[in-house]
Amino acid sequence: MVVVGTDAAVRHHTRAAALMLTGSEIDLVGRLFPSLFAPDSQDGVDGFLRRVTGGQEEITPLEAACVLAAGEVRSIEMTAVNLVASPEVGGIVISLADRTVLRTALEAAKRKADFDALTGLFNRRAFDEYARDLFKAGIAAPAYVAMFDVDQMKRYNDEYGHERGDAVLRCVAERLSAAVGTAGFVARVGGDEFAAVLPNIDRAAARRILETACRAIQTPMQGSELRVSATCGVALSTVARHWPGLMHRAEAALYDGKRAKRGGVFFYRGDQPGWDQRRQRERDALLAAEQTVVDLRSDVVRLQHETRHDQRTGLLNAAAFEEDLPSLHALATRDGASYAIVLCDIDFFHNYNTRYLYQTANVTLRRVADAINEACRPGDRVYRYGGEEVIITLRNTALREACEVGERIRAAVASLALPHDSRPDPHVVTISVGVAAADCGACATAPGVIDAANRALIVAKRTGRNRVDSAA
């Protein structure tokens, strides 16, 4: 506590007050109270005392700085009561509180809120706060806003790792900050994006500073041959009505630069005559080109599907089988595994075509193909091999298991009970099935496996049809 007279001189003080204000137990009586504070705080303290003696009912506490003999700066908060008229006191009673620790913590928190931890530059929040002041008066103050984007930073991170990527960002920050110097305000506004505000500067000077920054960024990093570049987009504040509009212009210039030539400085051209129309034409051309690419990709997918699939049955076709079988055989040979072939043929289908004609026969062929496909296991591949022949490849499958699959397929077709009265009993559509397995450890060949399945199919045909036979 300190008691101060109307002449601002100290009348009385506690030992704690002397220690707080000077760092020692020195007697302060007779000293002018404002003189105990730092020079830039003295006018504020003097005004505070005048408000107290002026009879104001509510006096806002004042925070002022004082410098101790050791050079330590303390932040002191004071509140006061006017007891000048009191015979016992006869002065202003001032209560002092040391807020140094709190002030330090607040400043640290503000710095953390305003600065980017990786680069030490201002962050996006601080940048927006600073830049929005350009539009405070309703009319934009003259300034150039520049957006920088480090080119291909993602590819660099993927190739060298994020630790070295962070080193690159710190290097870019240092070089950009050095190039701008005191001419402007620099911030990191995103992962690999930086920004600068250059107030009260002409276009030529802004270009010189920004091109210097781009050249500095492209200089190889110390102790490394690595080079990175940054593209810069620039917009003038006076052509925008508000801060978001100004940022949009700077970013538009940046993207134009990315498309034209990375590593350079590009000024926004949207205020040039006819620019909006030209830009719209470019957008329309880009959209048309993108749609063409989408259409071409769709055509490629469609053609690939048509090339490998039979249009009548929806199954894979014989060309796909000839393409897939060598790969299946090579994989089984490498792993010392086995695979199997199941060859199916619709019984008396020539008679069926003659009796029911081709339109009905095509419908029946599709139904038989669907039944075979549904009876197979996940991973089995089903192909239309010939007119009424269907062939199936079964990976990692031995002969016995393949025969079980063949029997399930035969039964599925028979259960359709499709009428076929131009054949011996039963008067329904059936299939005969030949099965063969390849033991690749015994030097089997892919054509040999097909031949074996075909021989088994012939046996099934000769011994009554609507049955499964296998090649031993």
Buried (B, 14 or more C-beta within 10 A) or exposed (E): EBBBBEEBBBBBBEEEBBBBBBBEEEEBEEBBBBBBBBEEBBEBBBEBBEBBBEEEEEBEEBBBBBBBEEEEEBBBBBBBBBBBEEEEBBBBBBEBEBBBEEBEEEEEEEEEEBBBEBBEBBBBBBBBEBBEBBBEEEEBEBBBBBBBBBBBBEEBBEEEEEEBBEBBBBBBBBBBBEBBEEBBBBBBBEEBBBBBBBBEBEEEEBBBBBBBBBEBBBEEBEEEEEEBBBBBBBBBBBEBEEBEBBBBBBBBBBBBBBEEEBBBBBBBBBBEEEEEEEBEEEEEEEEEEEEEEEEEEEEEEEEEEEEBBBEEBEBBBBEBBEEBBEEBBEBBBEEEBBBBBBBBBBBBBEEBBEBBEEEEBEEBBBBBBBBBBEBBEEEBBBBBBEEBBBBBBBBEBBBEBBBEBBBBBBBBBBEBEBEBEBBEEEEBBBBBBBBBBBBBEEEBEBEEBBBBBBBBBBBBBEEEBBBBBBBE
